[in-house]
Amino acid sequence: MSAIAHVLNKRGEHVSGSDRQESDVTRRLESAGVTIHIGHAAGNVTGADVVVYSAAIPKDNPEMVEAARLGVETLERPVMLGRLMEPYKHRVAVSGTHGKTTTTSMLNAILERTDLDANVLIGGDVKSLGGNVRIGNGSVFVTEACEAFSSFLHLYPSIAVITNIDADHLDHYGTIERIEETFRKFAGQVDENGTIIACGDDDRARRVLNGCGRRVVWFGTNGSPDILAADVDVSNPEPTYMLSVGGKTLGKVTMSVPGRQNVLNSLAAAGAAFELGADFDAVRMGLRDFTGAGRRWEILYDESGVTVVDDYAHHPAEIKATLSGARLAHQDRHIIAVFQPHLYSRTKAFAGEFAEALSIADEVIVSSIYAAREQPIDGVTAGIIVDQMRSNGFADVRYAPEKNEIAVGLADKLTSGDLVIILGAGDIRAVSESLAAILSERGA
């Protein structure tokens, strides 16, 4: 939402918006000249020609009700995103169940080293941008394309990236088959002469794109994809691999973010960049200098042998990838995972998978569920994950329903060699920031 507001504001439109509370996001918008209201109220709609809303906003929101009363057009966020994207010659949509933000951020880092002057909209903050959007004057428009609620079906890209296809948002889709069918529809919305950059290591992606009628460029670490990472080494915090395109080895890539999943994300970004005309040097330097997006392996504290990492992982596959990458890159460290489940429906559907993924850590703390848009489900609490872990034989796990107490408790016990990874898509970021602040104060 904020990235769209920045783009419209830059184009000279009068933009206003509201949020429940003040934040860095609202302050950045205000400094750019956007009118910000704290709190939702009918009066905020006065004078608007269009009201743009996200999936998090219910129909009985006072501003939605007032817009309907006044006859003001209302557009859900992805519809407006599709309208913004439409005029551009090169329209890049980065999709996939996992890795969209990191891949889009990596692609931005590469494009910054070209003369394409691209527009890039990212689902997380990037330090080099000072936010989540880069507004350029070129013919390239890059955006994340989220599959939640079938949102990406409002986009018609010339280049689509599919990082992977996994079971998620089952409260909307119901079955993995419906998810696959939606990705198949998305692939069909790519320009007839366009290109799909897809993960060849992902069986579902291969199945979905079979016979899609579009040119597909495959990337991966196995077999003989079009874009190959060979000799992959993820045994340290800076993975390396040899990059080959079309069977030709271009050179060595060194990354600054850990884990095999980030190797795959980097291949997706490289594939899109090559389609846009970037050369290997831009790819190599962009990936070397990329240190992560906000809440994606974001290191908030790293002193005296203690490290605190904040990460957005909220699906079992994401948690497994993050913790596995940490285990490989930091083999001699004690890993403490703090996890806040996101949504009652996701917790119910994946309790066993969460338990298995979290068991990669040495010690686990599970906080209460962040409900977001959902109402509680009888019998579903974060405690079911803890119970499952204990049933599986993992003893060093505890349930901490009051997340505000977690940071102080951790700060009192951490010693050199501890790596704390705080995971979740809700408001668990507050724990990460609080823990980092306490440790910094004590270190001082």
NORMO-V910848 format. One record per backbone hydrogen bond with DSSP energy under -1.0 kcal/mol. CO is the residue of the C=O (numbers start at 1). NH is the residue of the N-H. If there is no record, write none. Layout:
co | nh
CO | NH
CO | NH
//
This chain:
co | nh
1 | 5
2 | 6
3 | 7
4 | 8
5 | 9
6 | 10
7 | 11
8 | 13
9 | 12
15 | 35
17 | 37
19 | 39
23 | 27
24 | 28
25 | 29
26 | 30
27 | 31
28 | 32
29 | 34
30 | 33
35 | 17
37 | 19
41 | 44
42 | 45
43 | 46
45 | 48
51 | 75
53 | 77
54 | 57
58 | 61
61 | 65
62 | 66
63 | 67
64 | 68
65 | 69
66 | 70
67 | 72
73 | 51
75 | 53
76 | 79
76 | 80
77 | 81
78 | 82
79 | 83
80 | 84
81 | 85
82 | 86
85 | 88
90 | 141
91 | 158
91 | 159
92 | 143
93 | 161
94 | 145
95 | 163
99 | 103
100 | 104
101 | 105
102 | 106
103 | 107
104 | 108
105 | 109
106 | 110
107 | 111
108 | 112
110 | 113
111 | 114
117 | 138
119 | 142
120 | 134
125 | 294
126 | 129
126 | 130
126 | 131
131 | 126
132 | 122
134 | 120
139 | 90
140 | 119
141 | 92
142 | 121
143 | 94
146 | 152
147 | 150
148 | 151
150 | 153
151 | 154
152 | 155
157 | 191
158 | 195
159 | 93
160 | 197
161 | 95
162 | 199
164 | 97
169 | 172
169 | 173
170 | 174
175 | 179
176 | 180
177 | 181
178 | 182
179 | 183
180 | 184
181 | 185
182 | 186
183 | 187
184 | 188
186 | 189
187 | 190
191 | 194
195 | 160
196 | 217
197 | 162
198 | 219
199 | 202
202 | 206
203 | 207
204 | 208
205 | 209
209 | 212
215 | 196
217 | 198
218 | 227
219 | 200
220 | 229
226 | 246
227 | 220
228 | 244
230 | 242
233 | 240
239 | 255
240 | 233
241 | 253
242 | 230
243 | 250
243 | 251
244 | 228
245 | 248
248 | 245
251 | 243
253 | 241
259 | 263
260 | 264
261 | 265
262 | 266
263 | 267
264 | 268
265 | 269
266 | 270
267 | 271
268 | 272
269 | 273
270 | 274
271 | 275
272 | 276
273 | 278
274 | 277
279 | 283
280 | 284
281 | 285
282 | 286
283 | 287
284 | 288
285 | 289
286 | 290
293 | 296
295 | 312
298 | 310
301 | 308
303 | 306
305 | 417
306 | 303
307 | 420
308 | 300
308 | 301
309 | 422
310 | 298
311 | 424
315 | 319
316 | 320
317 | 321
318 | 322
319 | 323
320 | 324
321 | 325
322 | 326
323 | 327
324 | 328
325 | 329
326 | 330
330 | 333
334 | 419
335 | 362
335 | 363
336 | 421
337 | 365
338 | 423
339 | 367
341 | 370
343 | 347
344 | 348
345 | 349
346 | 350
350 | 354
351 | 355
352 | 356
353 | 357
354 | 358
355 | 359
357 | 360
358 | 361
363 | 337
364 | 398
365 | 339
366 | 400
370 | 343
371 | 374
377 | 380
381 | 384
382 | 385
382 | 386
383 | 387
384 | 388
385 | 389
386 | 390
387 | 391
388 | 392
389 | 394
390 | 393
395 | 397
396 | 364
398 | 366
401 | 403
402 | 405
403 | 406
405 | 409
406 | 410
407 | 411
408 | 412
410 | 413
410 | 414
415 | 418
417 | 334
418 | 307
419 | 336
420 | 309
421 | 338
422 | 311
423 | 340
427 | 430
428 | 431
428 | 432
429 | 433
430 | 434
431 | 435
432 | 436
433 | 437
434 | 438
435 | 439
436 | 440
437 | 441
438 | 442
439 | 443
440 | 444
//
